[in-house]
Amino acid sequence: MRASAFVYPWDVNGDPAAAQRVADLGVEQVTLAAAYHSTRALTPRHPRHRVVTAEHAAVLYPPDTARWEGHELRPYEAGDWAPGDAYGEAAAALADAGLEVHTWVVLAHNSRLGAEHPQTSVVNAYGDRYPWAPCVAQPATRAYLTGLAAEAATRPGARGTELESLGWYGLAHLHAHDKTGGVGLGDAGQYLMSLCFCPHCREGYGAQGLDADALAAAVRAALEPVWRGSAPSDGGWPGVEKLLGEGYANATRAWRDERARTLQEAAVAAVRAAAPDGFRVLLHADPVPYHCGANAGVDPAHILSVADGVVVPCTGGAGLLTPFAEQGRDGAVLAANLTVVSGMGGRPDTLAADAARAGELGATELRLYHAGLASDGDLEAVREGLRVR
């Protein structure tokens, strides 16, 4: 089963041994970040540094000034954590080591965009803005994300791309000393807290026959017993319908699902228009359409008719592969994403067994998160796991 390791440019640039070290893991491919959100990352083997702080979401290459001329929303260039064409430099070194390079592009997750253009952010039913979460219903945001996908995905020499966060982002952020876990919101509560009430979404709810003010009040009322801990907030979509009411719940889904689906279609089409023949386009995806986050909620049948495949989170179990595998799409890539950093909850020591189980559930490829973050011991376990898979 073909395997690819995730890598940041700063893992490679300035470390003459890095590219060959990745190749020696036994992977055939790397998924190299070309556009990424803010992060603080270890580089445990780099000769010049041990921690890299990416201060804001940025493209890791020089953006095309002509493409973005006249656009209010445009990509930010990286600072000294990824100067110049950091992506291109790393891609060249990895290719020289015999690895096929694919781009890794983070889209609707950008705190600096929300800080400098607050009108682009998701606004919840209480009026709180989520600056890390661009509202994917807004026309200007959609145009920006589509343009970014086309530019960042198709870097010179890339053979494919993996698009992350191509859908709704919501309350869950997993960044900036997050302290939002004090109340168990569960699946249903997370959905209600992720509903957007920006002016454009309020108009969208109106097109579904809803009064946006009444809907926001209904969301707040539905959440009140959840805040008190006196009502369960799990149970999947039936739990949402129970809290909010079936009519309200399904009308919000109709609006949000359509906005996400059409954005995914537009972004993939833009990448294909800019890419050479044979270029593969995958999405990081969750098979539950109303889910938010880095792994965008999708309808499996729809997304496999749009993209060449999906990258599916499988750490702790590969069950999320099943809805995609059940579509029976010949040639579709179903990549099982396994964390191999033990300090981040990964199990590199069980990689061979986990890969075999993923294959039984329909996986055609593996993704290993993350070659740059893993310890030497983790990497040795990866080498052994890939050797015996």
C-alpha positions in Angstrom: 0.0 0.0 0.0 1.5 3.3 -1.1 2.5 5.6 1.9 3.1 9.3 2.2 4.6 11.2 5.1 3.5 14.8 6.0 6.4 17.2 6.1 6.9 21.0 6.7 9.4 22.9 4.6 11.3 23.9 7.8 11.8 20.3 8.6 14.0 20.0 5.4 15.5 23.4 4.6 18.8 23.8 6.4 19.1 20.1 7.2 21.1 18.3 4.6 20.1 14.9 6.0 16.4 15.5 6.2 15.2 14.5 2.7 17.1 11.2 2.7 15.9 10.5 6.2 12.3 10.7 5.1 13.0 8.6 2.0 14.6 5.9 4.2 11.3 5.5 6.1 10.1 3.5 3.1 7.5 6.0 1.9 7.1 6.6 -1.8 5.6 10.2 -1.4 5.7 13.2 0.8 2.8 15.6 1.4 4.6 18.9 1.8 2.9 22.0 3.3 2.5 24.8 0.8 -0.1 26.9 2.7 -0.5 26.4 6.4 -2.1 27.8 9.5 -0.2 29.2 12.5 1.5 26.6 14.6 4.4 25.9 17.0 6.3 22.9 15.9 9.2 20.8 17.2 12.1 20.0 14.8 13.8 17.4 16.9 16.7 16.7 14.6 17.4 20.0 12.8 20.9 21.3 13.1 19.9 25.0 13.5 16.7 24.9 15.6 14.4 22.8 17.8 11.2 24.8 17.7 9.6 26.7 14.8 6.9 29.3 15.5 4.7 30.0 12.5 3.1 33.2 13.7 0.2 33.3 11.3 -1.5 31.4 8.4 0.7 31.9 5.4 1.7 30.5 2.0 5.2 29.0 2.0 6.2 30.3 -1.4 6.0 33.7 -3.1 2.4 34.3 -4.1 1.6 35.5 -7.7 1.1 39.3 -7.3 -0.8 39.5 -10.6 -3.3 36.8 -9.5 -4.1 38.8 -6.3 -4.0 42.3 -7.6 -7.1 44.2 -6.7 -8.3 41.6 -4.2 -9.0 42.7 -0.7 -8.5 39.1 0.6 -5.2 37.6 -0.4 -2.7 35.2 1.1 -0.1 36.3 3.6 3.5 35.5 3.1 5.5 33.7 5.8 8.0 35.4 8.0 11.4 34.2 8.9 10.1 30.7 9.7 9.7 30.0 6.0 11.4 32.7 4.0 11.5 33.0 0.2 10.3 29.9 -1.7 10.6 27.6 1.3 8.2 25.1 -0.3 10.2 25.0 -3.5 13.5 24.5 -1.8 12.2 21.7 0.3 10.3 20.1 -2.6 13.5 20.0 -4.7 15.5 18.3 -2.0 12.8 15.7 -1.4 12.5 15.0 -5.1 16.2 14.6 -5.4 15.9 11.9 -2.7 13.5 10.0 -5.0 10.3 11.0 -3.4 7.1 12.1 -5.2 6.0 15.5 -3.9 2.4 16.5 -3.4 1.2 19.7 -1.9 -0.6 20.1 1.5 -2.9 23.1 1.4 -4.9 24.4 4.4 -7.8 26.6 3.4 -10.6 27.7 5.7 -8.6 28.0 8.8 -6.9 31.4 9.2 -6.8 33.5 12.3 -4.9 36.4 10.8 -7.6 36.7 8.1 -10.3 36.9 10.8 -8.3 39.5 12.8 -7.7 41.8 9.8 -11.0 41.2 8.1 -13.4 40.4 10.9 -16.4 40.5 8.5 -15.2 37.2 7.0 -15.5 35.2 10.2 -18.2 32.8 11.4 -20.4 34.5 14.0 -22.3 32.3 16.4 -25.8 32.7 17.7 -24.6 34.8 20.7 -22.7 37.2 18.4 -19.3 35.8 19.1 -16.8 35.8 16.2 -14.5 32.9 15.4 -11.6 34.7 13.8 -9.9 31.3 13.0 -13.0 30.2 10.9 -13.7 32.1 7.7 -17.4 31.8 6.7 -17.4 29.7 3.6 -20.8 31.0 2.5 -19.5 34.5 1.8 -18.8 35.3 -1.9 -15.5 37.1 -1.2 -14.2 34.4 1.1 -15.2 31.7 -1.4 -13.3 33.5 -4.2 -10.3 33.8 -2.0 -10.3 30.2 -1.0 -10.8 29.0 -4.6 -7.9 31.1 -5.8 -5.7 30.0 -3.0 -6.4 26.4 -3.7 -5.5 26.7 -7.3 -2.2 28.6 -6.6 -1.0 26.7 -3.6 -1.9 23.2 -4.9 -0.2 23.4 -8.2 3.4 24.4 -7.2 6.0 23.5 -9.8 6.8 19.8 -9.9 3.9 18.7 -7.6 2.1 15.5 -8.7 -1.0 16.1 -6.7 -2.5 17.9 -3.7 -4.3 17.3 -0.5 -6.8 20.1 0.5 -7.4 20.5 4.2 -10.2 22.5 5.8 -12.2 22.8 2.6 -15.5 23.3 4.3 -17.0 24.7 7.5 -14.8 25.4 10.5 -16.6 26.0 13.8 -16.1 26.2 17.5 -13.4 23.6 17.8 -10.0 25.2 17.0 -7.3 23.1 18.7 -5.0 26.1 18.9 -4.1 29.1 21.1 -4.3 27.5 24.5 -7.9 26.4 23.9 -10.0 26.3 27.0 -13.4 25.5 25.6 -13.8 22.0 27.0 -15.3 22.9 30.4 -18.8 21.9 29.2 -19.3 18.7 27.3 -21.0 20.1 24.2 -20.9 16.8 22.3 -21.8 16.4 18.7 -25.0 18.3 18.7 -23.8 21.1 20.9 -20.7 21.6 18.7 -23.0 21.9 15.6 -25.2 24.5 17.3 -22.2 26.5 18.4 -20.8 26.4 14.9 -23.8 27.7 13.1 -22.9 31.0 11.5 -25.1 34.2 11.8 -23.0 36.6 9.7 -25.1 38.8 7.4 -24.7 36.5 4.4 -25.8 33.4 6.4 -28.7 35.2 7.9 -29.9 35.9 4.3 -29.3 32.2 3.5 -31.5 31.1 6.3 -34.1 33.5 5.1 -34.0 31.7 1.7 -34.8 28.5 3.6 -37.9 30.1 5.0 -36.4 30.9 8.4 -36.3 34.1 10.4 -32.7 34.5 11.4 -33.4 36.3 14.7 -35.9 33.6 15.7 -33.4 30.9 14.7 -30.6 32.4 16.8 -33.0 32.6 19.7 -33.9 29.0 19.2 -30.3 28.0 19.2 -29.6 29.8 22.4 -32.6 28.3 24.0 -31.6 24.8 22.9 -28.1 25.3 24.3 -29.3 26.5 27.7 -29.8 23.1 29.3 -26.5 21.9 27.7 -24.7 24.7 29.5 -26.3 23.7 32.8 -25.4 20.0 32.2 -29.0 19.0 32.4 -29.5 17.8 28.8 -27.4 15.4 26.7 -25.8 17.0 23.6 -24.6 13.9 21.8 -26.6 11.4 19.6 -25.4 12.6 16.2 -27.9 14.3 13.9 -30.9 13.0 15.8 -29.4 14.8 18.8 -29.3 18.1 16.9 -32.9 17.6 15.8 -34.0 16.9 19.4 -32.3 20.0 20.7 -33.2 22.5 18.0 -36.3 20.9 16.5 -36.4 19.0 13.2 -37.6 21.9 11.0 -34.9 24.3 12.2 -32.2 21.7 12.1 -32.9 20.5 8.6 -33.2 24.0 7.2 -29.8 25.0 8.6 -28.3 21.8 7.1 -29.8 22.6 3.7 -28.1 26.0 3.6 -24.7 24.8 5.0 -24.4 21.6 3.0 -25.1 23.4 -0.3 -22.5 26.1 0.5 -19.9 23.5 1.4 -20.6 21.2 -1.5 -20.4 24.0 -4.1 -17.2 25.5 -2.6 -15.6 22.0 -2.8 -16.7 21.7 -6.4 -15.4 25.2 -7.3 -12.0 24.7 -5.5 -11.4 21.3 -7.1 -12.3 22.6 -10.5 -9.9 25.6 -10.1 -7.1 23.3 -9.1 -7.8 21.0 -12.1 -7.8 24.0 -14.5 -4.4 25.1 -13.2 -2.8 21.6 -12.9 -1.1 19.4 -15.5 -2.6 16.2 -16.7 -2.6 13.4 -14.2 -2.6 15.7 -11.2 -4.4 14.1 -8.2 -6.7 16.1 -6.0 -7.6 14.7 -2.6 -9.6 16.2 0.3 -9.1 15.7 4.0 -12.6 14.6 4.8 -15.1 13.3 7.5 -18.0 11.2 6.1 -20.5 13.1 8.4 -21.6 16.1 6.3 -22.5 18.4 9.2 -19.1 18.0 11.0 -16.8 21.0 11.0 -13.0 21.2 11.1 -9.8 20.3 9.3 -11.4 17.2 8.0 -14.3 18.8 6.2 -17.7 17.1 6.6 -18.7 15.7 3.2 -21.3 13.5 1.6 -19.1 10.5 0.5 -20.9 9.8 -2.7 -20.7 13.5 -3.8 -17.1 14.1 -2.9 -15.9 11.0 -4.7 -17.7 12.3 -7.8 -15.7 15.6 -7.5 -12.2 14.7 -6.2 -9.9 11.8 -6.9 -10.2 10.7 -3.3 -10.0 11.5 0.3 -7.7 11.5 3.3 -9.5 10.1 6.3 -8.5 10.3 10.0 -7.9 6.8 11.2 -5.9 7.1 14.4 -7.6 5.0 17.0 -9.7 3.2 14.5 -10.3 3.1 10.7 -14.1 3.0 10.8 -14.5 6.4 9.1 -13.3 4.7 5.9 -16.3 2.6 5.6 -18.8 5.1 4.2 -16.3 6.0 1.5 -15.5 2.4 0.7 -19.2 1.6 0.4 -19.4 3.9 -2.6 -17.5 1.4 -4.7 -15.8 4.1 -6.8 -13.2 2.4 -9.0 -9.9 4.2 -8.8 -10.8 6.4 -5.9 -8.0 7.0 -3.4 -9.0 6.2 0.1 -6.0 7.3 2.2 -5.9 6.3 5.9 -4.3 9.0 8.0 -2.5 7.6 10.9 -0.7 9.6 13.6 2.8 8.2 14.1 4.0 10.7 16.8 3.6 8.9 20.1 3.7 12.1 22.0 0.6 13.3 20.1 -1.4 10.1 20.7 0.0 8.1 17.8 1.0 4.4 17.8 3.9 4.0 15.5 4.6 0.6 17.1 1.3 -0.8 15.7 1.6 0.8 12.3 1.7 -2.5 10.4 -1.4 -3.8 12.1 -3.2 -0.5 11.8 -2.4 -0.4 8.1 -3.6 -3.9 7.6 -6.9 -3.1 9.3 -7.3 0.1 7.3 -6.7 -2.0 4.1 -9.5 -4.4 5.2 -11.8 -1.5 5.5 -11.0 -0.2 2.0 -7.9 2.0 2.4 -5.8 2.1 -0.8 -3.0 4.3 0.6 -1.5 5.5 3.9 -0.8 9.0 5.3 1.7 9.3 8.2 1.4 12.3 10.4 4.1 13.6 10.8 7.7 12.8 9.8 9.1 16.1 11.0 7.5 16.0 14.4 8.3 12.4 15.3 11.1 11.3 17.6 13.9 9.1 16.4 12.3 6.2 18.2 9.0 6.9 16.4 10.7 7.0 13.0 12.4 3.7 13.7 9.0 2.2 14.5 7.7 3.6 11.2 10.5 2.1 9.2 9.9 -1.3 10.7 6.1 -1.0 10.3 6.4 -0.1 6.6 9.0 -2.8 6.1 6.6 -5.6 7.2 3.3 -4.2 6.0 
